[in-house]
Amino acid sequence: MKNISKIAAFLTVAIILCTPLLSHAAGPGFGGDVNDGGSCAAPLDGGMSLLIVAGIGYGAKKLARKKKAHSENTAD
């Protein structure tokens, strides 16, 4: 049983280490035959604004919880 786990661990590490050798990144944009409109920028739309609002809400919740805990400790 120990041999099987050692072999599985070795194969897992070998696959993780060899995976970057098998992947090749492409350059920016498309090939020369594709008209991309001249811009490859990613749009910042509703998803980004939802993440910002969620972050602000999370921060406000943490701040309110911290203030409540502080007021309970000083009231004693």
C-alpha positions as CSV (number, residue, x, y, z in Angstrom):
1,M,0.0,0.0,0.0
2,K,2.9,2.4,0.8
3,N,4.4,1.7,-2.7
4,I,1.1,2.7,-4.4
5,S,0.9,6.0,-2.5
6,K,4.5,6.8,-3.2
7,I,4.0,6.1,-6.9
8,A,0.8,8.2,-7.0
9,A,2.6,11.1,-5.2
10,F,5.5,10.9,-7.7
11,L,3.2,10.8,-10.7
12,T,1.3,13.8,-9.3
13,V,4.4,15.8,-8.8
14,A,5.8,14.8,-12.2
15,I,2.5,15.9,-13.9
16,I,2.5,19.2,-12.1
17,L,6.1,19.9,-13.0
18,C,5.7,18.9,-16.7
19,T,2.4,20.7,-17.4
20,P,4.1,24.2,-18.0
21,L,6.3,22.5,-20.6
22,L,3.3,21.4,-22.6
23,S,1.4,24.8,-22.6
24,H,2.4,27.6,-24.9
25,A,1.0,31.1,-24.5
26,A,-0.1,32.9,-27.6
27,G,0.8,36.5,-28.3
28,P,-1.6,39.4,-27.8
29,G,-4.5,40.0,-30.1
30,F,-5.6,37.8,-33.1
31,G,-3.8,36.8,-36.2
32,G,-3.3,39.2,-39.1
33,D,-6.4,38.1,-41.0
34,V,-8.9,39.0,-38.2
35,N,-10.3,42.5,-37.9
36,D,-10.7,43.0,-34.1
37,G,-11.7,46.6,-34.3
38,G,-8.3,47.9,-33.3
39,S,-8.8,47.3,-29.6
40,C,-8.1,44.3,-27.5
41,A,-9.1,45.9,-24.2
42,A,-11.4,44.0,-21.8
43,P,-14.6,45.9,-21.0
44,L,-15.2,46.9,-17.3
45,D,-19.0,46.5,-17.1
46,G,-21.6,45.4,-14.6
47,G,-19.5,42.5,-13.2
48,M,-16.8,44.9,-12.0
49,S,-19.2,47.3,-10.4
50,L,-21.0,44.4,-8.6
51,L,-17.6,43.3,-7.1
52,I,-16.9,46.8,-6.0
53,V,-20.3,47.2,-4.3
54,A,-19.9,43.7,-2.7
55,G,-16.5,44.7,-1.3
56,I,-17.8,48.0,0.1
57,G,-20.7,46.1,1.7
58,Y,-18.4,43.5,3.2
59,G,-16.1,46.2,4.6
60,A,-19.1,48.1,6.1
61,K,-20.3,44.9,7.8
62,K,-16.9,44.1,9.2
63,L,-16.6,47.7,10.5
64,A,-20.0,47.6,12.1
65,R,-19.2,44.3,13.8
66,K,-15.9,45.7,15.1
67,K,-17.6,48.8,16.5
68,K,-20.3,46.7,18.2
69,A,-17.7,44.4,19.8
70,H,-15.7,47.5,21.0
71,S,-18.8,49.1,22.5
72,E,-19.7,45.9,24.3
73,N,-16.2,45.6,25.8
74,T,-16.1,49.2,27.0
75,A,-19.6,49.0,28.5
76,D,-18.5,46.4,31.0
